Amino acid sequence: MHQGCSGTFENGKQVVNKLRHMGYGSMPMPMPMVIHCSNCEESFTMETFEAKCPNCDMTYGVTPCHSHDPESVQAAGINY
């Protein structure tokens, strides 16, 4: 069930699963943001709601409702 912007997630895998289920994963974000990878410590520009670090393949996701907030971006795992 779609919970709009009030949905909560326990981890990054749940965020990425929701993005994939709703078809948002590959959609461009309204404003790309620079992400600091929690795995390899490199920075990269996240341009879609689901993205991978180009250095280590850590997968990240953020819901459209929270795409303005870098703190809402969550790691889901390497090659998730």
Disulfide bonds with the S-S distance in Angstrom:
Cys5-Cys65 1.85
